[in-house]
């Protein structure tokens, strides 16, 4: 007696269900992402191109753009170095405190950015733990560029490490062991074997880190002091303009941030495409 078993694919659904899911996803994307983003550009250009350019080229806006780029240009390389070192250590070596290190890397994901800013205030503020020593030595960290950079580093340092750790763990240590057995030094092994194997994930993590650094608001808001033209980053400058009811200028500066986010998204998509292409070629 033969029994026939109908092996149905777990993803074999009716066309109605499939298109309902697709329509729901697209509707959410349009309502909560595309439409607000489009509104930013429309409102920024409402006063015409001349006013738009005047809004993003006036001295305070230029100062905010420069400070945002400066903070990101310092925070991203720092997180790049930390991410490489931490992921290499976690994926390739066994040591005491490894679990604690992984937990600490995830800390900024669970701690509010505002709390991170307050932590630095308690450490480096005038009434903080090191405040009196800093004042006595004429060193200013809070309400200045160093505080903004520190806050930016704190909220962004997991991004590179979190992209590299799973990939390095999946790759194992066989390639590195083979290189060492052939006489390569530790640095040669890193630059010629480990780094090429993770280059796309590394670039992806750097992009995410940079996008987060340029858009950070909470932690930077606490430590900046909101000194116009000096310690205001682009998100803080947008807030000030909006609170002053200068809506066109606020949306104009916000559109610059949105444009940078779109550029990041495009580069991210290109990297994902290149990375998936290399994986597919490797399996052929």
C-alpha positions in Angstrom: 0.0 0.0 0.0 1.6 3.2 -1.1 1.1 6.5 0.6 1.6 9.7 -1.3 2.8 12.7 0.7 2.3 16.2 -0.6 5.5 18.1 0.1 4.3 21.7 0.1 6.9 24.5 0.1 6.7 26.5 3.4 6.6 29.7 1.3 4.0 28.5 -1.2 1.2 30.9 -0.6 -1.7 32.1 -2.7 -1.2 35.1 -5.0 -3.6 37.1 -2.8 -1.5 36.6 0.3 1.7 37.4 -1.5 0.4 40.7 -3.0 -1.3 41.6 0.3 2.0 41.4 2.1 3.8 43.3 -0.7 1.1 46.0 -0.7 1.3 46.3 3.1 5.1 46.7 3.1 5.0 49.3 0.3 2.3 51.2 2.0 4.3 51.4 5.3 7.4 52.4 3.4 5.5 55.2 1.5 3.7 56.6 4.5 6.4 56.5 7.1 9.6 56.9 5.0 9.2 58.1 1.4 6.4 60.6 2.1 8.1 62.4 5.1 11.4 62.4 3.2 9.8 63.9 0.1 8.1 66.5 2.4 11.5 67.6 3.7 12.7 68.5 0.2 9.4 70.1 -0.8 9.3 72.3 2.2 13.0 73.2 1.9 12.4 74.3 -1.7 9.1 76.1 -1.0 10.8 79.5 -1.0 12.6 78.9 -4.2 16.2 78.0 -5.1 17.6 81.3 -4.1 16.2 81.2 -0.6 17.2 77.5 -0.3 20.8 78.3 -1.2 20.8 81.3 1.2 19.5 79.0 4.0 22.3 76.4 3.6 25.1 78.9 2.9 24.6 81.4 5.7 27.4 81.5 8.3 25.7 79.5 11.1 24.6 76.8 8.7 28.1 76.5 7.2 29.6 76.3 10.7 27.1 73.5 11.6 27.9 71.6 8.4 31.7 71.9 9.1 31.3 70.8 12.7 29.2 67.8 11.7 31.8 66.7 9.1 34.6 67.3 11.6 33.0 65.2 14.3 32.2 62.4 11.9 35.7 62.5 10.3 37.2 62.0 13.8 34.6 59.5 15.2 34.5 57.2 12.2 38.3 56.5 12.0 38.4 55.9 15.8 35.5 53.4 15.5 37.2 51.8 12.5 40.3 51.1 14.5 38.3 49.9 17.5 36.0 47.8 15.4 38.8 46.0 13.6 40.7 45.4 16.9 37.7 44.2 18.8 36.3 42.0 16.1 39.7 40.4 15.4 40.3 39.7 19.0 36.8 38.3 19.6 36.6 36.2 16.4 40.2 34.9 16.3 41.2 34.5 20.0 39.9 33.0 23.2 40.5 35.1 26.3 39.0 35.9 29.7 36.4 38.7 29.6 35.4 38.0 26.0 31.7 37.9 26.8 32.0 41.1 28.8 33.6 42.8 25.8 30.8 41.7 23.5 28.2 43.0 26.0 30.0 46.4 26.3 30.1 46.7 22.5 26.3 46.5 22.5 25.9 49.0 25.3 25.2 52.1 23.2 22.3 50.2 21.5 20.6 49.9 24.9 21.5 53.2 26.5 19.7 56.3 25.5 22.0 58.9 23.7 20.8 61.5 26.2 22.1 59.3 29.1 25.4 59.0 27.2 25.7 62.8 27.1 24.9 63.1 30.8 27.6 60.6 31.6 30.2 62.8 29.9 28.7 65.8 31.7 29.2 64.0 35.0 32.8 63.2 34.1 34.0 66.4 32.3 31.5 69.1 33.2 32.6 72.0 35.5 30.9 70.3 38.4 31.9 66.8 37.3 34.4 64.3 38.5 37.3 65.8 36.5 35.7 69.2 36.1 37.9 71.1 38.6 41.1 69.7 37.3 40.1 70.6 33.7 39.2 74.1 34.7 42.4 74.6 36.6 44.4 73.5 33.5 42.3 75.5 31.1 41.0 72.5 29.3 37.4 72.6 27.9 35.7 69.4 26.8 32.1 70.1 27.5 30.4 72.7 25.4 33.2 72.4 22.9 34.3 70.3 20.0 36.0 67.5 22.1 32.8 66.8 24.0 30.8 66.6 20.7 33.4 64.2 19.3 33.4 62.0 22.5 29.6 61.8 22.4 29.6 60.9 18.7 32.2 58.2 19.3 30.1 56.7 22.1 26.9 56.3 20.2 28.6 55.0 17.0 31.3 52.7 18.1 29.3 49.4 17.9 28.5 49.7 14.1 31.9 48.6 12.6 32.5 45.9 15.2 29.0 44.5 14.9 29.4 44.1 11.1 32.7 42.4 11.4 32.3 40.0 14.3 29.8 37.6 12.8 31.7 37.5 9.5 35.0 36.9 11.1 33.5 34.2 13.3 32.0 32.5 10.3 35.2 32.6 8.3 37.2 30.9 11.2 41.0 30.9 11.4 41.9 28.5 8.7 43.1 31.2 6.2 45.2 32.9 8.9 46.7 29.6 10.1 47.7 28.8 6.5 49.3 32.2 6.0 51.3 31.8 9.3 52.4 28.3 8.3 53.8 29.8 5.1 55.9 32.2 7.0 53.7 35.4 7.0 54.0 37.7 10.0 51.0 38.7 12.1 50.7 42.1 10.3 51.2 40.5 6.9 48.5 38.0 7.7 46.1 40.8 8.8 46.7 43.0 5.8 46.9 40.3 3.1 44.4 37.7 4.4 42.1 39.0 7.2 41.4 42.5 5.9 40.6 41.5 2.2 38.2 38.9 3.5 36.1 41.4 5.4 36.6 44.5 3.2 32.9 44.8 2.1 31.5 44.3 5.6 34.1 46.9 6.9 33.0 49.5 4.3 29.4 48.7 5.1 30.0 49.3 8.8 31.9 52.5 8.2 29.0 53.8 6.1 26.5 53.0 8.9 28.8 54.6 11.4 29.2 57.7 9.4 25.5 58.1 8.8 24.8 57.7 12.5 27.5 60.2 13.4 26.2 62.9 11.1 22.6 62.5 12.3 23.3 62.2 16.0 21.1 64.5 18.1 20.5 63.3 21.7 24.0 62.9 23.1 25.4 65.9 21.2 22.5 68.1 22.3 23.5 67.5 26.0 27.2 68.2 25.6 27.2 70.9 23.0 25.8 73.9 24.9 23.9 75.0 21.8 26.3 77.8 21.0 25.2 79.1 17.7 27.9 79.1 15.1 30.3 77.2 17.4 28.9 74.0 18.9 25.8 73.4 16.8 25.9 70.4 14.5 23.4 70.1 11.6 20.6 68.4 13.6 20.9 71.0 16.4 20.9 73.8 13.9 17.7 72.4 12.4 16.1 72.3 15.8 17.0 75.9 16.5 15.7 77.1 13.2 12.4 75.2 13.7 11.9 76.6 17.2 12.4 80.0 15.7 9.6 79.3 13.2 12.1 79.6 10.4 10.6 76.6 8.8 11.9 77.0 5.2 15.5 77.3 6.5 15.0 74.4 8.9 13.8 72.1 6.2 16.5 73.3 3.8 19.2 72.3 6.2 17.3 69.1 7.0 17.2 68.3 3.3 21.0 68.3 3.2 21.1 65.7 6.0 18.4 63.7 4.1 20.5 63.9 0.9 23.5 62.6 2.7 21.4 59.8 4.0 20.2 58.9 0.5 23.8 58.9 -0.7 24.7 56.6 2.1 21.8 54.3 1.2 22.9 54.2 -2.5 26.5 53.4 -1.6 25.2 50.8 0.9 23.1 49.1 -1.8 26.1 49.1 -4.2 28.3 47.5 -1.6 25.6 44.8 -0.8 25.3 44.1 -4.6 29.1 43.8 -4.9 29.3 41.6 -1.8 26.5 39.3 -2.9 28.1 39.1 -6.4 31.4 37.9 -4.9 29.6 35.4 -2.7 27.7 34.0 -5.7 30.9 33.8 -7.7 32.7 32.0 -4.9 30.0 29.3 -4.8 30.0 28.6 -8.5 
